[in-house]
Amino acid sequence: MSLVGGALAQISSSCKAIDFDTTTDVLSADCVPRNQSGYISSHLNLNDCFGYDGAKITPTHHGDFGASCTGCDLYIAPDPFYGGPIYWMNCTCAGQSAEVAVPIEDAYAHQYVVNSDGHLTC
């Protein structure tokens, strides 16, 4: 397993034990650093990465999507642009009758949550 450009990598291909705490909105995983010396335990509050604009969850630095969205869970589905499997987050958000989904990895050629030298970042 190698990290993209030696620095960033998809979490689905460079991390294991990926878990999402639906109460705290914290994503946790054990990720490989660029020197591949072993796995590093990492945690990331997704409220620091995503916001909610009243219609959809968007990549927004310190967006605090959790203030409007609850009952979130992670699942793996195809990247709509490249087709490979990536992690998505699905939530029930204020003002929406259906659940709202957002890719949290490389979707549409954008990197949202990545493994940066063994640490989850956005």
C-alpha positions as CSV (number, residue, x, y, z in Angstrom):
1,M,0.0,0.0,0.0
2,S,1.5,3.4,-0.9
3,L,0.4,6.9,-0.2
4,V,-0.6,9.1,-3.1
5,G,2.4,11.4,-3.9
6,G,3.9,10.1,-0.7
7,A,1.7,12.3,1.4
8,L,-2.1,11.9,0.9
9,A,-4.2,8.7,0.4
10,Q,-7.7,7.6,0.3
11,I,-8.8,6.3,3.7
12,S,-10.5,3.3,2.2
13,S,-7.1,2.1,0.8
14,S,-4.7,3.2,3.5
15,C,-6.6,2.9,6.7
16,K,-8.2,0.0,8.6
17,A,-10.6,-0.3,11.6
18,I,-12.6,2.7,10.1
19,D,-15.4,3.6,12.5
20,F,-17.9,6.5,12.9
21,D,-19.3,7.6,16.2
22,T,-22.9,8.8,15.4
23,T,-23.2,10.6,18.7
24,T,-20.0,12.7,18.4
25,D,-19.6,12.8,14.6
26,V,-16.0,11.6,15.0
27,L,-14.4,9.4,12.4
28,S,-11.6,7.1,13.7
29,A,-9.2,4.8,11.9
30,D,-5.8,3.3,12.0
31,C,-3.8,4.7,9.1
32,V,-0.5,4.0,7.5
33,P,2.0,6.9,7.5
34,R,4.2,7.7,4.4
35,N,7.1,5.7,5.8
36,Q,4.8,2.7,6.2
37,S,6.2,2.0,9.7
38,G,2.9,0.7,11.0
39,Y,-0.6,2.0,11.7
40,I,-1.3,5.2,13.6
41,S,-4.6,5.6,15.5
42,S,-6.3,8.8,14.3
43,H,-9.6,10.6,15.0
44,L,-11.3,13.5,13.1
45,N,-14.5,15.3,14.0
46,L,-16.4,15.6,10.7
47,N,-18.0,18.8,11.9
48,D,-14.6,20.3,11.1
49,C,-14.9,19.2,7.5
50,F,-18.6,19.4,6.5
51,G,-21.4,21.9,6.8
52,Y,-25.1,21.9,5.9
53,D,-26.5,24.6,3.7
54,G,-30.2,23.8,4.2
55,A,-30.4,21.5,1.2
56,K,-27.2,19.4,1.2
57,I,-24.1,18.5,3.2
58,T,-21.1,20.3,1.7
59,P,-17.3,20.2,2.3
60,T,-17.0,23.3,4.6
61,H,-14.1,24.0,6.9
62,H,-15.6,24.1,10.5
63,G,-19.1,23.7,8.9
64,D,-20.7,22.0,11.9
65,F,-23.2,19.9,9.9
66,G,-24.1,18.1,13.1
67,A,-26.0,21.1,14.3
68,S,-28.7,20.4,11.6
69,C,-28.1,16.7,10.8
70,T,-28.5,13.6,12.9
71,G,-28.6,9.8,12.6
72,C,-25.6,9.8,10.3
73,D,-23.9,6.6,9.2
74,L,-21.1,5.6,6.9
75,Y,-21.3,3.2,3.9
76,I,-19.2,2.3,0.9
77,A,-20.6,3.1,-2.6
78,P,-19.1,3.8,-6.0
79,D,-17.4,7.2,-6.7
80,P,-19.9,8.7,-9.2
81,F,-17.0,10.1,-11.3
82,Y,-14.3,7.3,-11.2
83,G,-16.5,4.4,-10.2
84,G,-14.2,3.0,-7.5
85,P,-15.5,2.3,-4.0
86,I,-15.4,5.2,-1.5
87,Y,-16.9,6.1,1.9
88,W,-20.1,8.1,2.0
89,M,-22.0,9.6,4.9
90,N,-25.8,9.5,5.0
91,C,-27.7,11.8,7.5
92,T,-31.2,13.0,8.3
93,C,-31.0,16.8,8.1
94,A,-33.4,19.6,9.0
95,G,-35.8,20.6,6.3
96,Q,-35.3,17.4,4.2
97,S,-37.8,14.6,3.9
98,A,-35.2,12.2,2.6
99,E,-31.8,11.4,3.9
100,V,-28.9,13.5,2.6
101,A,-25.7,11.7,1.4
102,V,-22.2,13.1,0.8
103,P,-19.0,11.4,-0.3
104,I,-16.3,11.9,2.4
105,E,-13.4,10.7,0.2
106,D,-12.2,11.3,-3.3
107,A,-15.4,12.1,-5.2
108,Y,-15.6,14.1,-8.3
109,A,-11.8,14.4,-8.2
110,H,-11.9,16.2,-4.9
111,Q,-10.3,15.0,-1.7
112,Y,-12.4,15.7,1.4
113,V,-11.2,13.4,4.1
114,V,-7.7,11.9,3.5
115,N,-4.9,10.0,5.3
116,S,-2.1,12.6,5.6
117,D,1.0,10.8,6.8
118,G,-1.1,8.5,9.1
119,H,-3.6,11.1,10.3
120,L,-7.1,11.7,9.2
121,T,-7.5,15.3,7.9
122,C,-9.8,17.4,5.8
